[in-house]
Amino acid sequence: KGWTDGLPIILPTEERVKKMLAASSAPPDEIVGEMMRFDIRGTVKYTVENVAVLAVMAGAKPEYFPVILATAASGLEAIQSSTSNWSAMLLVNGPIRKEIGMNSGIGALSPINRANSVIGRAWTLMSTCWVDMRPGKNMWSSLGSNLNYNNNCCAENEEASPWEPFHVQKGFRADESVVSIFRGWVFVNSAGTASVRSIPDEMCLNMSFIPPTNNSVTIVMDPGVAKNLKDKYGFATKQEYSRWLSENIKMPAERYWGFDHVDWMITPLATKGIEPFATFKKAAPDELIAPYFDPEKINLVVVGGDTNPLWKYSEYMYQKSQSVDRWRAV
């Protein structure tokens, strides 16, 4: 009937749902949020109890529930009705990472950790069940993305990072627990071994070949990469490195406008004279432009076990961050 992600679920009995609800002080009938449903051109609202049912189905322990509620409160779908291969990322920061045993180290993006797996899966089930993501109904992606099984759900490795945590960058206290959401299309691995080029140069080269749809960048890097950037190249903060990348990631104007999504999303802005897009449009085909011109849209996340200086890169756009503490049991 298309009610799940195709994998076996834990049946949401009344007893199991009741135990899940006990992990939050929020009333079961409280409206958590609403999501857009394509076929009815309207929104679907859901309650704390609705979220608890899906948390059980996904295999979550009650202690995961506040993170899942915070994710639900974002109102963002894990899967979109786009015909393209949409995917997403869930990042958890703060004390709750350790409290519930999330993996931020070796294999953090691999299917080896229960908390990472089922929290991300619960978000997928929200789209499957509430937004009715069945092929030909609201699911129209030609190929789809297996990343949607758990949506790259992981915790940031704050302890191994030489920089401040991502949620602190977004205005939260270091001791707050927060979930942050990123969405986009492209999510690519760096080479299997370190390049002979410098890390900054290699990252610029990587990003110059993917479509800058939202003029955004998200780089998920091993702690060894972050330490190297700080100690060897002198980038004391994430903000400093984001600024440098914004000035040095470049591609020929012809390649920029050759990306389909860029053309139909950005051309109207260029036509209206909005900068820097108007200047990009006037550039000669082989002229180098800096499509990731806004350092505020360049997101740096430190995840991994410090076993190899590698990274994953994307044009994922940061969407929003939600407090997890708001949904804890008092």
Solvent accessible surface area in square Angstrom, and as a share of the most:
residue,aa,sasa,rsa
1,K,180,0.76
2,G,35,0.34
3,W,165,0.58
4,T,40,0.24
5,D,24,0.13
6,G,70,0.67
7,L,88,0.44
8,P,118,0.74
9,I,49,0.25
10,I,80,0.41
11,L,118,0.59
12,P,47,0.29
13,T,59,0.34
14,E,160,0.72
15,E,115,0.52
16,R,108,0.39
17,V,11,0.06
18,K,152,0.64
19,K,120,0.51
20,M,5,0.02
21,L,27,0.14
22,A,76,0.59
23,A,19,0.14
24,S,10,0.06
25,S,63,0.40
26,A,14,0.11
27,P,71,0.44
28,P,65,0.41
29,D,111,0.57
30,E,47,0.21
31,I,95,0.48
32,V,14,0.08
33,G,16,0.15
34,E,71,0.32
35,M,1,0.00
36,M,90,0.40
37,R,52,0.19
38,F,85,0.35
39,D,51,0.27
40,I,99,0.50
41,R,163,0.59
42,G,21,0.20
43,T,68,0.40
44,V,37,0.21
45,K,130,0.55
46,Y,2,0.01
47,T,29,0.17
48,V,0,0.00
49,E,79,0.35
50,N,60,0.31
51,V,0,0.00
52,A,0,0.00
53,V,45,0.26
54,L,5,0.03
55,A,0,0.00
56,V,7,0.04
57,M,17,0.07
58,A,2,0.02
59,G,12,0.11
60,A,9,0.07
61,K,77,0.32
62,P,50,0.31
63,E,84,0.38
64,Y,6,0.02
65,F,0,0.00
66,P,7,0.04
67,V,0,0.00
68,I,1,0.00
69,L,0,0.00
70,A,0,0.00
71,T,1,0.01
72,A,0,0.00
73,A,23,0.18
74,S,5,0.04
75,G,21,0.21
76,L,26,0.13
77,E,17,0.08
78,A,0,0.00
79,I,17,0.09
80,Q,43,0.19
81,S,24,0.16
82,S,35,0.23
83,T,95,0.55
84,S,25,0.16
85,N,57,0.29
86,W,33,0.12
87,S,1,0.00
88,A,0,0.00
89,M,0,0.00
90,L,0,0.00
91,L,0,0.00
92,V,0,0.00
93,N,0,0.00
94,G,2,0.02
95,P,52,0.32
96,I,3,0.01
97,R,11,0.04
98,K,122,0.52
99,E,105,0.47
100,I,17,0.08
101,G,43,0.42
102,M,14,0.06
103,N,24,0.13
104,S,10,0.07
105,G,17,0.16
106,I,121,0.61
107,G,28,0.27
108,A,4,0.03
109,L,50,0.25
110,S,46,0.29
111,P,127,0.80
112,I,119,0.60
113,N,29,0.15
114,R,127,0.46
115,A,2,0.01
116,N,2,0.01
117,S,33,0.21
118,V,18,0.10
119,I,2,0.01
120,G,0,0.00
121,R,29,0.10
122,A,0,0.00
123,W,0,0.00
124,T,4,0.03
125,L,0,0.00
126,M,0,0.00
127,S,0,0.00
128,T,10,0.06
129,C,46,0.27
130,W,30,0.11
131,V,2,0.01
132,D,16,0.08
133,M,15,0.07
134,R,91,0.33
135,P,117,0.74
136,G,48,0.46
137,K,73,0.31
138,N,0,0.00
139,M,40,0.18
140,W,117,0.41
141,S,22,0.14
142,S,99,0.64
143,L,152,0.76
144,G,27,0.26
145,S,31,0.20
146,N,117,0.60
147,L,56,0.28
148,N,13,0.06
149,Y,109,0.41
150,N,37,0.19
151,N,0,0.00
152,N,10,0.05
153,C,0,0.00
154,C,0,0.00
155,A,0,0.00
156,E,1,0.00
157,N,17,0.09
158,E,34,0.15
159,E,110,0.49
160,A,27,0.21
161,S,17,0.11
162,P,39,0.25
163,W,15,0.05
164,E,70,0.31
165,P,23,0.14
166,F,2,0.01
167,H,0,0.00
168,V,41,0.24
169,Q,55,0.24
170,K,66,0.28
171,G,71,0.68
172,F,46,0.19
173,R,147,0.53
174,A,67,0.52
175,D,90,0.47
176,E,26,0.12
177,S,0,0.00
178,V,0,0.00
179,V,0,0.00
180,S,0,0.00
181,I,1,0.00
182,F,0,0.00
183,R,22,0.08
184,G,0,0.00
185,W,49,0.17
186,V,31,0.18
187,F,38,0.16
188,V,54,0.31
189,N,96,0.49
190,S,14,0.09
191,A,57,0.44
192,G,61,0.59
193,T,102,0.59
194,A,65,0.51
195,S,39,0.25
196,V,157,0.90
197,R,122,0.45
198,S,33,0.21
199,I,23,0.12
200,P,5,0.03
201,D,74,0.38
202,E,14,0.06
203,M,1,0.00
204,C,14,0.08
205,L,70,0.35
206,N,21,0.11
207,M,1,0.00
208,S,9,0.06
209,F,119,0.50
210,I,13,0.07
211,P,32,0.20
212,P,0,0.00
213,T,3,0.02
214,N,27,0.14
215,N,4,0.02
216,S,1,0.00
217,V,0,0.00
218,T,0,0.00
219,I,0,0.00
220,V,8,0.04
221,M,1,0.00
222,D,13,0.07
223,P,0,0.00
224,G,19,0.18
225,V,0,0.00
226,A,0,0.00
227,K,73,0.31
228,N,49,0.25
229,L,0,0.00
230,K,73,0.31
231,D,118,0.61
232,K,141,0.60
233,Y,70,0.27
234,G,51,0.49
235,F,26,0.11
236,A,51,0.39
237,T,56,0.33
238,K,1,0.00
239,Q,70,0.31
240,E,64,0.29
241,Y,0,0.00
242,S,5,0.03
243,R,119,0.44
244,W,72,0.25
245,L,0,0.00
246,S,5,0.03
247,E,104,0.46
248,N,57,0.29
249,I,0,0.00
250,K,91,0.39
251,M,1,0.00
252,P,35,0.22
253,A,3,0.02
254,E,120,0.54
255,R,77,0.28
256,Y,0,0.00
257,W,36,0.13
258,G,61,0.58
259,F,42,0.18
260,D,99,0.51
261,H,51,0.23
262,V,0,0.00
263,D,60,0.31
264,W,146,0.51
265,M,62,0.28
266,I,9,0.05
267,T,36,0.21
268,P,65,0.41
269,L,58,0.29
270,A,9,0.07
271,T,113,0.66
272,K,153,0.65
273,G,43,0.41
274,I,77,0.39
275,E,105,0.47
276,P,34,0.21
277,F,17,0.07
278,A,9,0.07
279,T,74,0.43
280,F,13,0.06
281,K,92,0.39
282,K,167,0.71
283,A,19,0.14
284,A,49,0.38
285,P,85,0.53
286,D,116,0.60
287,E,85,0.38
288,L,108,0.54
289,I,12,0.06
290,A,23,0.18
291,P,0,0.00
292,Y,0,0.00
293,F,70,0.29
294,D,41,0.21
295,P,44,0.28
296,E,135,0.61
297,K,69,0.29
298,I,8,0.04
299,N,6,0.03
300,L,2,0.01
301,V,0,0.00
302,V,0,0.00
303,V,9,0.05
304,G,12,0.12
305,G,24,0.24
306,D,68,0.35
307,T,105,0.61
308,N,61,0.31
309,P,50,0.32
310,L,50,0.25
311,W,17,0.06
312,K,55,0.23
313,Y,21,0.08
314,S,0,0.00
315,E,0,0.00
316,Y,0,0.00
317,M,60,0.27
318,Y,52,0.20
319,Q,57,0.26
320,K,73,0.31
321,S,18,0.12
322,Q,41,0.18
323,S,30,0.19
324,V,0,0.00
325,D,53,0.27
326,R,130,0.47
327,W,11,0.04
328,R,71,0.26
329,A,56,0.43
330,V,178,1.02
